[in-house]
Amino acid sequence: MIAIGRLLRRALCPVLVGSAVLAAPQVAAQSSTTTGPVVILDRDEIVPGDRVGLSIDGFDAVNVTISVCGNEARRGSVDCNMFASEGLRLDTDGTSTIAQIPIAAPPAPCPCVIRVSSRTNDEIAVAPIVLTGHPVAPVTEGSTLSNLLAVSITARAAPEGLLARGKASLGGAATYEVTVTVKNRSTVTLRQVSLAGSAGRSDDDLAVLVLDDPGVIAAGQTWQQVVDVEVPAPSLGSIEWRLAASGAGATVTATDVTRQRPLLLMGMVMLLVLDLGVLAIRRTVRRRAGREAAAAGA
């Protein structure tokens, strides 16, 4: 046990010293993707009373409602001709759902769209149309949505290789796979969304996420990016992952928390403490034996 403890002390000291030095965080960006519901029309200039063909893809919902809306559907159903809306069951074989609907004039002036939405309105797709003869007016903002964006951030430990896992288990720099998701909950295309992400403890930043520009996020679409982030040593305890999205109304934030437990480091420290305890006991026994021998000689 003593010999093992000595070896552990020699191995552990440089590890602890090295862990106390904060290395510059490394961030490797990966490609981003945009997914979500889509509706494509066979034409975009329509006269009320005509029929238009639609191709619908990307919905998780099986049943949707198709409506003709004015005011870009900014205020939700109040801008849409719900009386003339069409219910549709989507194909579930992985192919596009093809349908035709009659075009009825909406209660609000254009800009006009055809809106396809799930029953709970958590999935939505829109396609702009020019409705011949229908009045046009400036867009009126609504209060249907308090936040145009829904964002999330999730992180998980993802060390690559035995060496990286061993380093993280000793409290060294640790690699995480971080997934950032931004969903456009509105009925309009968003083009100026700006993202900022970081990882840290309390108010300190240990790493900054380098994220792509989401670019154009169409109505109902979800933008997602996965990045590999290295958190510098010592990677111990809780780490808070933060995301903020701005440029589309009020800034929207999301957080996630990971907890790093360097088991190998903890085991080595426990063995070191045990070894020091054995040394202390042995020293105490030797001192007592020496005192007893001195007393006997006197």
C-alpha positions, -999 to 999 in steps of 0.1 A, spaced: 0 0 0 28 24 9 46 17 -24 14 23 -43 8 55 -25 42 68 -33 37 61 -70 3 78 -68 18 109 -52 44 111 -80 18 106 -107 -9 128 -91 11 159 -83 18 169 -120 -18 161 -129 -31 184 -102 -7 211 -111 -15 208 -147 -52 209 -141 -49 242 -122 -37 259 -154 -66 270 -176 -59 261 -212 -75 281 -240 -109 265 -249 -111 247 -282 -143 249 -302 -148 228 -334 -178 239 -354 -199 213 -373 -224 218 -401 -259 232 -393 -292 221 -407 -327 235 -412 -357 213 -411 -394 215 -405 -428 217 -423 -430 230 -459 -458 238 -482 -452 244 -519 -479 259 -543 -483 252 -580 -486 289 -585 -486 321 -563 -509 345 -582 -545 335 -576 -580 349 -580 -605 343 -552 -626 313 -562 -598 295 -580 -583 262 -568 -546 259 -561 -525 228 -557 -503 222 -526 -475 199 -518 -470 194 -481 -439 179 -464 -421 178 -430 -450 176 -406 -450 152 -376 -487 158 -371 -511 136 -391 -539 161 -393 -535 197 -404 -557 227 -412 -552 247 -444 -563 284 -443 -561 315 -465 -549 344 -444 -543 381 -448 -519 403 -428 -493 375 -432 -513 357 -405 -494 378 -379 -523 378 -355 -531 341 -359 -566 328 -368 -582 363 -367 -564 371 -400 -576 338 -416 -608 327 -433 -614 299 -408 -649 293 -421 -636 282 -454 -605 264 -441 -598 228 -451 -589 199 -429 -565 174 -443 -550 141 -432 -514 138 -444 -499 108 -460 -477 88 -435 -457 67 -461 -429 93 -463 -441 109 -495 -454 144 -501 -491 150 -495 -507 165 -526 -540 184 -523 -561 210 -540 -582 237 -522 -605 265 -532 -592 300 -524 -615 321 -503 -608 357 -495 -595 363 -460 -610 388 -435 -578 408 -434 -561 427 -463 -530 413 -479 -500 405 -478 -517 371 -480 -505 336 -473 -517 301 -473 -511 287 -438 -509 250 -430 -509 242 -393 -513 213 -369 -542 212 -345 -521 226 -316 -504 251 -339 -470 238 -328 -462 230 -364 -468 255 -391 -459 262 -428 -468 292 -449 -466 301 -486 -471 337 -497 -496 344 -524 -508 373 -545 -546 375 -542 -558 394 -573 -584 421 -565 -580 417 -527 -571 449 -508 -535 454 -496 -525 473 -464 -495 476 -441 -490 447 -418 -505 449 -383 -485 432 -356 -503 410 -333 -498 397 -297 -505 360 -304 -469 351 -297 -449 366 -270 -417 351 -284 -412 345 -321 -384 320 -313 -382 288 -293 -346 279 -285 -328 251 -266 -293 240 -258 -282 205 -247 -247 193 -239 -233 158 -232 -198 147 -224 -182 133 -256 -145 125 -251 -129 108 -281 -104 81 -275 -90 64 -244 -65 93 -238 -93 119 -238 -115 99 -215 -86 94 -191 -77 131 -191 -113 141 -184 -115 114 -156 -85 131 -140 -101 165 -140 -83 177 -172 -99 194 -202 -131 177 -212 -149 176 -246 -187 181 -249 -211 177 -278 -234 207 -277 -267 208 -297 -282 243 -303 -318 245 -317 -337 275 -329 -374 273 -341 -393 300 -359 -427 300 -342 -440 328 -363 -457 329 -397 -430 351 -413 -395 344 -425 -368 355 -400 -335 367 -414 -317 386 -386 -314 360 -358 -282 364 -338 -269 337 -315 -245 338 -285 -235 307 -265 -211 300 -236 -203 275 -209 -192 284 -174 -198 285 -137 -218 313 -120 -208 345 -140 -176 331 -154 -172 319 -189 -150 288 -194 -157 285 -232 -175 304 -259 -195 286 -285 -187 296 -321 -220 293 -339 -229 298 -375 -252 325 -387 -287 309 -389 -294 329 -420 -330 326 -433 -353 306 -411 -387 302 -428 -419 302 -409 -422 270 -389 -387 259 -397 -361 247 -371 -324 255 -374 -300 232 -356 -262 230 -351 -240 206 -333 -206 218 -320 -178 201 -301 -166 223 -272 -135 217 -250 -139 230 -215 -104 237 -200 -91 220 -168 -101 217 -140 -133 202 -154 -150 195 -120 -185 199 -108 -214 216 -126 -211 235 -159 -239 257 -171 -244 260 -209 -261 292 -220 -278 303 -253 -293 336 -262 -311 344 -295 -319 380 -305 -330 399 -336 -366 386 -336 -384 404 -309 -374 400 -273 -342 381 -266 -349 344 -258 -326 323 -236 -321 287 -228 -297 268 -204 -285 233 -197 -264 219 -169 -239 191 -170 -220 176 -140 -184 163 -144 -173 137 -119 -136 129 -124 -138 94 -110 -102 84 -116 -90 116 -99 -113 109 -70 -100 74 -67 -64 84 -68 -70 111 -41 -88 85 -19 -58 61 -22 -34 90 -15 -53 99 17 -54 63 27 -17 60 22 -10 91 42 -32 77 70 -12 45 70 21 65 72 7 85 101 -3 54 120 31 37 114 49 69 126 28 70 157 35 33 165 72 38 160 73 68 183 54 49 210 77 19 206 107 43 210 93 59 241 86 25 256 121 13 248 136 44 263 116 40 295 126 3 298 163 12 295 160 38 322 
